[in-house]
Amino acid sequence: MDIDSCPIGGFIPERVMEILNIESEKYMVSMLLPIGYKAQEAHPKLRLAFNDVVEFID
Ligand SMILES: Cc1cc2nc3c(=O)[nH]c(=O)nc-3n(C[C@H](O)[C@H](O)[C@H](O)COP(=O)(O)O)c2cc1C
């Protein structure tokens, strides 16, 4: 569908819950996940190889 997203953790939970009218007795917002169509092509990802950052310990 050519939709993009990215996680956002830097926000004020109480303010977001107020705007979205979420009941604080029942729920807590822990992450925002915007989705949409990109305005321009994304830059190439700069990621280390999986095996360079993950080590499995037996
Ligand atoms: C758990 C998590 C929380 C994040 N929170 C923020 C945020 O609050 N603000 C922000 O600018 N980017 C945040 N990011 C980074 C963006 O989601 C995104 O990865 C970044 O803008 C780089 O984009 P790219 O991965 O497409 O290169 C967060 C990433 C992760 C994994």
PDB file of the backbone (N, CA, C, O) and the ligand in Angstrom, with CONECT records:
HET    LIG  A 101      31
ATOM      1  N   MET A   1       0.827  -1.215   0.000  1.00  0.00           N
ATOM      2  CA  MET A   1       0.000   0.000   0.000  1.00  0.00           C
ATOM      3  C   MET A   1       0.860   1.263   0.000  1.00  0.00           C
ATOM      4  O   MET A   1       0.346   2.379  -0.080  1.00  0.00           O
ATOM      5  N   ASP A   2       2.181   1.069   0.091  1.00  0.00           N
ATOM      6  CA  ASP A   2       3.121   2.199   0.048  1.00  0.00           C
ATOM      7  C   ASP A   2       2.918   3.187   1.200  1.00  0.00           C
ATOM      8  O   ASP A   2       3.113   4.393   1.048  1.00  0.00           O
ATOM      9  N   ILE A   3       2.524   2.647   2.348  1.00  0.00           N
ATOM     10  CA  ILE A   3       2.330   3.468   3.546  1.00  0.00           C
ATOM     11  C   ILE A   3       3.570   3.360   4.417  1.00  0.00           C
ATOM     12  O   ILE A   3       4.142   2.279   4.554  1.00  0.00           O
ATOM     13  N   ASP A   4       3.989   4.471   5.007  1.00  0.00           N
ATOM     14  CA  ASP A   4       5.146   4.470   5.904  1.00  0.00           C
ATOM     15  C   ASP A   4       4.707   4.751   7.335  1.00  0.00           C
ATOM     16  O   ASP A   4       3.628   5.289   7.583  1.00  0.00           O
ATOM     17  N   SER A   5       5.576   4.372   8.266  1.00  0.00           N
ATOM     18  CA  SER A   5       5.306   4.660   9.674  1.00  0.00           C
ATOM     19  C   SER A   5       6.622   4.759  10.419  1.00  0.00           C
ATOM     20  O   SER A   5       7.662   4.338   9.911  1.00  0.00           O
ATOM     21  N   CYS A   6       6.582   5.315  11.621  1.00  0.00           N
ATOM     22  CA  CYS A   6       7.754   5.307  12.491  1.00  0.00           C
ATOM     23  C   CYS A   6       7.276   5.510  13.923  1.00  0.00           C
ATOM     24  O   CYS A   6       6.298   6.219  14.161  1.00  0.00           O
ATOM     25  N   PRO A   7       7.970   4.884  14.882  1.00  0.00           N
ATOM     26  CA  PRO A   7       7.573   5.045  16.281  1.00  0.00           C
ATOM     27  C   PRO A   7       7.980   6.401  16.824  1.00  0.00           C
ATOM     28  O   PRO A   7       9.017   6.943  16.440  1.00  0.00           O
ATOM     29  N   ILE A   8       7.173   6.947  17.711  1.00  0.00           N
ATOM     30  CA  ILE A   8       7.485   8.193  18.424  1.00  0.00           C
ATOM     31  C   ILE A   8       7.281   7.941  19.909  1.00  0.00           C
ATOM     32  O   ILE A   8       6.179   7.617  20.352  1.00  0.00           O
ATOM     33  N   GLY A   9       8.357   8.093  20.670  1.00  0.00           N
ATOM     34  CA  GLY A   9       8.262   7.898  22.114  1.00  0.00           C
ATOM     35  C   GLY A   9       8.358   9.197  22.889  1.00  0.00           C
ATOM     36  O   GLY A   9       8.102   9.225  24.093  1.00  0.00           O
ATOM     37  N   GLY A  10       8.724  10.271  22.209  1.00  0.00           N
ATOM     38  CA  GLY A  10       8.907  11.558  22.886  1.00  0.00           C
ATOM     39  C   GLY A  10       7.663  12.413  22.844  1.00  0.00           C
ATOM     40  O   GLY A  10       7.508  13.252  21.957  1.00  0.00           O
ATOM     41  N   PHE A  11       6.787  12.205  23.790  1.00  0.00           N
ATOM     42  CA  PHE A  11       5.554  12.992  23.864  1.00  0.00           C
ATOM     43  C   PHE A  11       5.084  13.027  25.311  1.00  0.00           C
ATOM     44  O   PHE A  11       5.593  12.301  26.164  1.00  0.00           O
ATOM     45  N   ILE A  12       4.107  13.882  25.570  1.00  0.00           N
ATOM     46  CA  ILE A  12       3.551  13.993  26.925  1.00  0.00           C
ATOM     47  C   ILE A  12       2.286  13.140  26.984  1.00  0.00           C
ATOM     48  O   ILE A  12       1.250  13.541  26.454  1.00  0.00           O
ATOM     49  N   PRO A  13       2.355  11.959  27.625  1.00  0.00           N
ATOM     50  CA  PRO A  13       1.229  11.028  27.615  1.00  0.00           C
ATOM     51  C   PRO A  13      -0.086  11.664  28.073  1.00  0.00           C
ATOM     52  O   PRO A  13      -1.134  11.456  27.461  1.00  0.00           O
ATOM     53  N   GLU A  14      -0.014  12.441  29.159  1.00  0.00           N
ATOM     54  CA  GLU A  14      -1.248  13.033  29.698  1.00  0.00           C
ATOM     55  C   GLU A  14      -1.918  13.957  28.675  1.00  0.00           C
ATOM     56  O   GLU A  14      -3.144  14.009  28.581  1.00  0.00           O
ATOM     57  N   ARG A  15      -1.103  14.675  27.920  1.00  0.00           N
ATOM     58  CA  ARG A  15      -1.641  15.612  26.923  1.00  0.00           C
ATOM     59  C   ARG A  15      -2.273  14.847  25.748  1.00  0.00           C
ATOM     60  O   ARG A  15      -3.341  15.214  25.258  1.00  0.00           O
ATOM     61  N   VAL A  16      -1.591  13.777  25.308  1.00  0.00           N
ATOM     62  CA  VAL A  16      -2.116  12.968  24.208  1.00  0.00           C
ATOM     63  C   VAL A  16      -3.434  12.327  24.622  1.00  0.00           C
ATOM     64  O   VAL A  16      -4.389  12.291  23.846  1.00  0.00           O
ATOM     65  N   MET A  17      -3.477  11.822  25.851  1.00  0.00           N
ATOM     66  CA  MET A  17      -4.698  11.170  26.331  1.00  0.00           C
ATOM     67  C   MET A  17      -5.837  12.168  26.442  1.00  0.00           C
ATOM     68  O   MET A  17      -6.996  11.837  26.195  1.00  0.00           O
ATOM     69  N   GLU A  18      -5.498  13.372  26.809  1.00  0.00           N
ATOM     70  CA  GLU A  18      -6.507  14.427  26.895  1.00  0.00           C
ATOM     71  C   GLU A  18      -7.072  14.729  25.503  1.00  0.00           C
ATOM     72  O   GLU A  18      -8.286  14.826  25.324  1.00  0.00           O
ATOM     73  N   ILE A  19      -6.175  14.875  24.522  1.00  0.00           N
ATOM     74  CA  ILE A  19      -6.598  15.195  23.148  1.00  0.00           C
ATOM     75  C   ILE A  19      -7.430  14.069  22.555  1.00  0.00           C
ATOM     76  O   ILE A  19      -8.428  14.322  21.881  1.00  0.00           O
ATOM     77  N   LEU A  20      -7.021  12.815  22.805  1.00  0.00           N
ATOM     78  CA  LEU A  20      -7.735  11.666  22.239  1.00  0.00           C
ATOM     79  C   LEU A  20      -8.877  11.184  23.129  1.00  0.00           C
ATOM     80  O   LEU A  20      -9.575  10.224  22.801  1.00  0.00           O
ATOM     81  N   ASN A  21      -9.055  11.862  24.255  1.00  0.00           N
ATOM     82  CA  ASN A  21     -10.158  11.527  25.173  1.00  0.00           C
ATOM     83  C   ASN A  21     -10.073  10.072  25.644  1.00  0.00           C
ATOM     84  O   ASN A  21     -11.056   9.332  25.601  1.00  0.00           O
ATOM     85  N   ILE A  22      -8.875   9.681  26.095  1.00  0.00           N
ATOM     86  CA  ILE A  22      -8.644   8.313  26.564  1.00  0.00           C
ATOM     87  C   ILE A  22      -8.753   8.285  28.086  1.00  0.00           C
ATOM     88  O   ILE A  22      -8.189   9.136  28.773  1.00  0.00           O
ATOM     89  N   GLU A  23      -9.479   7.304  28.602  1.00  0.00           N
ATOM     90  CA  GLU A  23      -9.696   7.194  30.047  1.00  0.00           C
ATOM     91  C   GLU A  23      -8.419   6.737  30.758  1.00  0.00           C
ATOM     92  O   GLU A  23      -7.923   5.640  30.501  1.00  0.00           O
ATOM     93  N   SER A  24      -7.885   7.582  31.656  1.00  0.00           N
ATOM     94  CA  SER A  24      -6.637   7.260  32.336  1.00  0.00           C
ATOM     95  C   SER A  24      -6.794   6.136  33.349  1.00  0.00           C
ATOM     96  O   SER A  24      -5.804   5.513  33.734  1.00  0.00           O
ATOM     97  N   GLU A  25      -8.038   5.860  33.795  1.00  0.00           N
ATOM     98  CA  GLU A  25      -8.255   4.762  34.746  1.00  0.00           C
ATOM     99  C   GLU A  25      -8.079   3.411  34.058  1.00  0.00           C
ATOM    100  O   GLU A  25      -7.765   2.413  34.707  1.00  0.00           O
ATOM    101  N   LYS A  26      -8.281   3.383  32.756  1.00  0.00           N
ATOM    102  CA  LYS A  26      -8.224   2.119  32.021  1.00  0.00           C
ATOM    103  C   LYS A  26      -6.954   1.965  31.189  1.00  0.00           C
ATOM    104  O   LYS A  26      -6.407   0.866  31.086  1.00  0.00           O
ATOM    105  N   TYR A  27      -6.483   3.063  30.595  1.00  0.00           N
ATOM    106  CA  TYR A  27      -5.410   2.954  29.605  1.00  0.00           C
ATOM    107  C   TYR A  27      -4.303   3.970  29.860  1.00  0.00           C
ATOM    108  O   TYR A  27      -4.507   4.993  30.513  1.00  0.00           O
ATOM    109  N   MET A  28      -3.098   3.649  29.313  1.00  0.00           N
ATOM    110  CA  MET A  28      -1.985   4.581  29.317  1.00  0.00           C
ATOM    111  C   MET A  28      -1.343   4.533  27.934  1.00  0.00           C
ATOM    112  O   MET A  28      -1.061   3.451  27.420  1.00  0.00           O
ATOM    113  N   VAL A  29      -1.112   5.675  27.339  1.00  0.00           N
ATOM    114  CA  VAL A  29      -0.460   5.725  26.028  1.00  0.00           C
ATOM    115  C   VAL A  29       1.038   5.526  26.224  1.00  0.00           C
ATOM    116  O   VAL A  29       1.666   6.255  26.992  1.00  0.00           O
ATOM    117  N   SER A  30       1.617   4.540  25.534  1.00  0.00           N
ATOM    118  CA  SER A  30       3.036   4.281  25.688  1.00  0.00           C
ATOM    119  C   SER A  30       3.815   4.551  24.404  1.00  0.00           C
ATOM    120  O   SER A  30       5.040   4.661  24.441  1.00  0.00           O
ATOM    121  N   MET A  31       3.128   4.659  23.277  1.00  0.00           N
ATOM    122  CA  MET A  31       3.815   4.846  22.004  1.00  0.00           C
ATOM    123  C   MET A  31       2.859   5.471  21.006  1.00  0.00           C
ATOM    124  O   MET A  31       1.669   5.157  20.993  1.00  0.00           O
ATOM    125  N   LEU A  32       3.381   6.351  20.174  1.00  0.00           N
ATOM    126  CA  LEU A  32       2.604   6.886  19.053  1.00  0.00           C
ATOM    127  C   LEU A  32       3.138   6.250  17.781  1.00  0.00           C
ATOM    128  O   LEU A  32       4.344   6.057  17.632  1.00  0.00           O
ATOM    129  N   LEU A  33       2.241   5.927  16.871  1.00  0.00           N
ATOM    130  CA  LEU A  33       2.652   5.309  15.611  1.00  0.00           C
ATOM    131  C   LEU A  33       1.939   6.004  14.459  1.00  0.00           C
ATOM    132  O   LEU A  33       0.883   5.560  14.008  1.00  0.00           O
ATOM    133  N   PRO A  34       2.535   7.110  13.985  1.00  0.00           N
ATOM    134  CA  PRO A  34       1.921   7.793  12.841  1.00  0.00           C
ATOM    135  C   PRO A  34       2.068   6.949  11.584  1.00  0.00           C
ATOM    136  O   PRO A  34       3.081   6.274  11.402  1.00  0.00           O
ATOM    137  N   ILE A  35       1.075   6.983  10.727  1.00  0.00           N
ATOM    138  CA  ILE A  35       1.161   6.318   9.428  1.00  0.00           C
ATOM    139  C   ILE A  35       0.718   7.306   8.356  1.00  0.00           C
ATOM    140  O   ILE A  35      -0.097   8.192   8.612  1.00  0.00           O
ATOM    141  N   GLY A  36       1.258   7.145   7.165  1.00  0.00           N
ATOM    142  CA  GLY A  36       0.858   8.055   6.094  1.00  0.00           C
ATOM    143  C   GLY A  36       1.665   7.806   4.834  1.00  0.00           C
ATOM    144  O   GLY A  36       2.460   6.871   4.744  1.00  0.00           O
ATOM    145  N   TYR A  37       1.432   8.674   3.870  1.00  0.00           N
ATOM    146  CA  TYR A  37       2.160   8.582   2.604  1.00  0.00           C
ATOM    147  C   TYR A  37       3.329   9.556   2.644  1.00  0.00           C
ATOM    148  O   TYR A  37       3.168  10.722   3.003  1.00  0.00           O
ATOM    149  N   LYS A  38       4.497   9.070   2.273  1.00  0.00           N
ATOM    150  CA  LYS A  38       5.696   9.917   2.357  1.00  0.00           C
ATOM    151  C   LYS A  38       5.618  11.098   1.384  1.00  0.00           C
ATOM    152  O   LYS A  38       5.083  10.995   0.280  1.00  0.00           O
ATOM    153  N   ALA A  39       6.174  12.220   1.840  1.00  0.00           N
ATOM    154  CA  ALA A  39       6.202  13.418   1.005  1.00  0.00           C
ATOM    155  C   ALA A  39       7.361  13.360   0.026  1.00  0.00           C
ATOM    156  O   ALA A  39       7.327  13.971  -1.043  1.00  0.00           O
ATOM    157  N   GLN A  40       8.408  12.598   0.420  1.00  0.00           N
ATOM    158  CA  GLN A  40       9.572  12.456  -0.459  1.00  0.00           C
ATOM    159  C   GLN A  40      10.216  11.113  -0.181  1.00  0.00           C
ATOM    160  O   GLN A  40       9.929  10.489   0.840  1.00  0.00           O
ATOM    161  N   GLU A  41      11.066  10.668  -1.058  1.00  0.00           N
ATOM    162  CA  GLU A  41      11.737   9.387  -0.883  1.00  0.00           C
ATOM    163  C   GLU A  41      12.596   9.401   0.380  1.00  0.00           C
ATOM    164  O   GLU A  41      13.263  10.389   0.685  1.00  0.00           O
ATOM    165  N   ALA A  42      12.566   8.294   1.099  1.00  0.00           N
ATOM    166  CA  ALA A  42      13.369   8.190   2.320  1.00  0.00           C
ATOM    167  C   ALA A  42      14.845   8.048   1.958  1.00  0.00           C
ATOM    168  O   ALA A  42      15.202   7.498   0.916  1.00  0.00           O
ATOM    169  N   HIS A  43      15.693   8.563   2.857  1.00  0.00           N
ATOM    170  CA  HIS A  43      17.126   8.384   2.655  1.00  0.00           C
ATOM    171  C   HIS A  43      17.477   6.932   2.935  1.00  0.00           C
ATOM    172  O   HIS A  43      16.736   6.253   3.646  1.00  0.00           O
ATOM    173  N   PRO A  44      18.588   6.437   2.396  1.00  0.00           N
ATOM    174  CA  PRO A  44      18.964   5.039   2.628  1.00  0.00           C
ATOM    175  C   PRO A  44      19.160   4.773   4.129  1.00  0.00           C
ATOM    176  O   PRO A  44      19.667   5.627   4.857  1.00  0.00           O
ATOM    177  N   LYS A  45      18.757   3.598   4.571  1.00  0.00           N
ATOM    178  CA  LYS A  45      18.916   3.221   5.981  1.00  0.00           C
ATOM    179  C   LYS A  45      20.388   3.004   6.307  1.00  0.00           C
ATOM    180  O   LYS A  45      21.127   2.420   5.514  1.00  0.00           O
ATOM    181  N   LEU A  46      20.806   3.470   7.464  1.00  0.00           N
ATOM    182  CA  LEU A  46      22.161   3.228   7.938  1.00  0.00           C
ATOM    183  C   LEU A  46      22.048   2.293   9.131  1.00  0.00           C
ATOM    184  O   LEU A  46      21.939   2.746  10.270  1.00  0.00           O
ATOM    185  N   ARG A  47      22.072   1.022   8.882  1.00  0.00           N
ATOM    186  CA  ARG A  47      21.898   0.030   9.936  1.00  0.00           C
ATOM    187  C   ARG A  47      23.107  -0.897   9.989  1.00  0.00           C
ATOM    188  O   ARG A  47      23.617  -1.332   8.957  1.00  0.00           O
ATOM    189  N   LEU A  48      23.563  -1.197  11.222  1.00  0.00           N
ATOM    190  CA  LEU A  48      24.608  -2.200  11.382  1.00  0.00           C
ATOM    191  C   LEU A  48      23.998  -3.566  11.097  1.00  0.00           C
ATOM    192  O   LEU A  48      22.789  -3.758  11.226  1.00  0.00           O
ATOM    193  N   ALA A  49      24.838  -4.499  10.714  1.00  0.00           N
ATOM    194  CA  ALA A  49      24.366  -5.847  10.419  1.00  0.00           C
ATOM    195  C   ALA A  49      23.818  -6.490  11.693  1.00  0.00           C
ATOM    196  O   ALA A  49      24.338  -6.263  12.785  1.00  0.00           O
ATOM    197  N   PHE A  50      22.779  -7.283  11.545  1.00  0.00           N
ATOM    198  CA  PHE A  50      22.122  -7.946  12.678  1.00  0.00           C
ATOM    199  C   PHE A  50      23.151  -8.644  13.578  1.00  0.00           C
ATOM    200  O   PHE A  50      23.125  -8.485  14.798  1.00  0.00           O
ATOM    201  N   ASN A  51      24.054  -9.413  12.966  1.00  0.00           N
ATOM    202  CA  ASN A  51      25.026 -10.176  13.756  1.00  0.00           C
ATOM    203  C   ASN A  51      26.080  -9.307  14.439  1.00  0.00           C
ATOM    204  O   ASN A  51      26.792  -9.777  15.326  1.00  0.00           O
ATOM    205  N   ASP A  52      26.182  -8.042  14.029  1.00  0.00           N
ATOM    206  CA  ASP A  52      27.128  -7.126  14.683  1.00  0.00           C
ATOM    207  C   ASP A  52      26.528  -6.504  15.943  1.00  0.00           C
ATOM    208  O   ASP A  52      27.265  -5.997  16.788  1.00  0.00           O
ATOM    209  N   VAL A  53      25.221  -6.534  16.077  1.00  0.00           N
ATOM    210  CA  VAL A  53      24.586  -5.890  17.238  1.00  0.00           C
ATOM    211  C   VAL A  53      23.835  -6.870  18.139  1.00  0.00           C
ATOM    212  O   VAL A  53      23.385  -6.502  19.225  1.00  0.00           O
ATOM    213  N   VAL A  54      23.702  -8.108  17.688  1.00  0.00           N
ATOM    214  CA  VAL A  54      22.971  -9.100  18.484  1.00  0.00           C
ATOM    215  C   VAL A  54      23.868 -10.288  18.777  1.00  0.00           C
ATOM    216  O   VAL A  54      24.523 -10.827  17.885  1.00  0.00           O
ATOM    217  N   GLU A  55      23.888 -10.693  20.056  1.00  0.00           N
ATOM    218  CA  GLU A  55      24.646 -11.881  20.429  1.00  0.00           C
ATOM    219  C   GLU A  55      23.730 -12.792  21.251  1.00  0.00           C
ATOM    220  O   GLU A  55      23.174 -12.366  22.263  1.00  0.00           O
ATOM    221  N   PHE A  56      23.579 -14.014  20.825  1.00  0.00           N
ATOM    222  CA  PHE A  56      22.761 -14.977  21.556  1.00  0.00           C
ATOM    223  C   PHE A  56      23.631 -15.704  22.576  1.00  0.00           C
ATOM    224  O   PHE A  56      24.684 -16.243  22.238  1.00  0.00           O
ATOM    225  N   ILE A  57      23.179 -15.712  23.824  1.00  0.00           N
ATOM    226  CA  ILE A  57      23.927 -16.354  24.905  1.00  0.00           C
ATOM    227  C   ILE A  57      23.205 -17.626  25.318  1.00  0.00           C
ATOM    228  O   ILE A  57      22.025 -17.589  25.665  1.00  0.00           O
ATOM    229  N   ASP A  58      23.902 -18.741  25.282  1.00  0.00           N
ATOM    230  CA  ASP A  58      23.267 -20.022  25.659  1.00  0.00           C
ATOM    231  C   ASP A  58      23.189 -20.169  27.171  1.00  0.00           C
ATOM    232  O   ASP A  58      22.688 -21.178  27.668  1.00  0.00           O
TER     233      ASP A  58
HETATM  234  C1  LIG A 101      11.038   3.395  20.379  1.00  0.00           C
HETATM  235  C2  LIG A 101      11.337   4.568  19.451  1.00  0.00           C
HETATM  236  C3  LIG A 101      10.898   5.838  19.813  1.00  0.00           C
HETATM  237  C4  LIG A 101      11.183   6.930  18.984  1.00  0.00           C
HETATM  238  N1  LIG A 101      10.784   8.182  19.350  1.00  0.00           N
HETATM  239  C5  LIG A 101      11.073   9.247  18.555  1.00  0.00           C
HETATM  240  C6  LIG A 101      10.672  10.562  18.925  1.00  0.00           C
HETATM  241  O1  LIG A 101      10.064  10.778  19.961  1.00  0.00           O
HETATM  242  N2  LIG A 101      11.011  11.591  18.105  1.00  0.00           N
HETATM  243  C7  LIG A 101      11.704  11.389  16.935  1.00  0.00           C
HETATM  244  O2  LIG A 101      11.977  12.370  16.239  1.00  0.00           O
HETATM  245  N3  LIG A 101      12.067  10.152  16.571  1.00  0.00           N
HETATM  246  C8  LIG A 101      11.781   9.083  17.343  1.00  0.00           C
HETATM  247  N4  LIG A 101      12.166   7.816  16.979  1.00  0.00           N
HETATM  248  C9  LIG A 101      12.870   7.667  15.705  1.00  0.00           C
HETATM  249  C10 LIG A 101      11.914   7.679  14.547  1.00  0.00           C
HETATM  250  O3  LIG A 101      10.886   6.723  14.702  1.00  0.00           O
HETATM  251  C11 LIG A 101      12.652   7.321  13.266  1.00  0.00           C
HETATM  252  O4  LIG A 101      13.223   6.056  13.407  1.00  0.00           O
HETATM  253  C12 LIG A 101      13.687   8.347  12.981  1.00  0.00           C
HETATM  254  O5  LIG A 101      13.052   9.553  12.700  1.00  0.00           O
HETATM  255  C13 LIG A 101      14.607   7.928  11.816  1.00  0.00           C
HETATM  256  O6  LIG A 101      13.846   7.570  10.708  1.00  0.00           O
HETATM  257  P1  LIG A 101      14.312   6.328   9.822  1.00  0.00           P
HETATM  258  O7  LIG A 101      14.342   5.137  10.747  1.00  0.00           O
HETATM  259  O8  LIG A 101      13.250   6.190   8.769  1.00  0.00           O
HETATM  260  O9  LIG A 101      15.640   6.674   9.295  1.00  0.00           O
HETATM  261  C14 LIG A 101      11.890   6.723  17.773  1.00  0.00           C
HETATM  262  C15 LIG A 101      12.301   5.447  17.413  1.00  0.00           C
HETATM  263  C16 LIG A 101      12.040   4.382  18.242  1.00  0.00           C
HETATM  264  C17 LIG A 101      12.511   2.998  17.836  1.00  0.00           C
CONECT  234  235
CONECT  235  234  236  263
CONECT  236  235  237
CONECT  237  236  238  261
CONECT  238  237  239
CONECT  239  238  240  246
CONECT  240  239  241  242
CONECT  241  240
CONECT  242  240  243
CONECT  243  242  244  245
CONECT  244  243
CONECT  245  243  246
CONECT  246  239  245  247
CONECT  247  246  248  261
CONECT  248  247  249
CONECT  249  248  250  251
CONECT  250  249
CONECT  251  249  252  253
CONECT  252  251
CONECT  253  251  254  255
CONECT  254  253
CONECT  255  253  256
CONECT  256  255  257
CONECT  257  256  258  259  260
CONECT  258  257
CONECT  259  257
CONECT  260  257
CONECT  261  237  247  262
CONECT  262  261  263
CONECT  263  235  262  264
CONECT  264  263
END
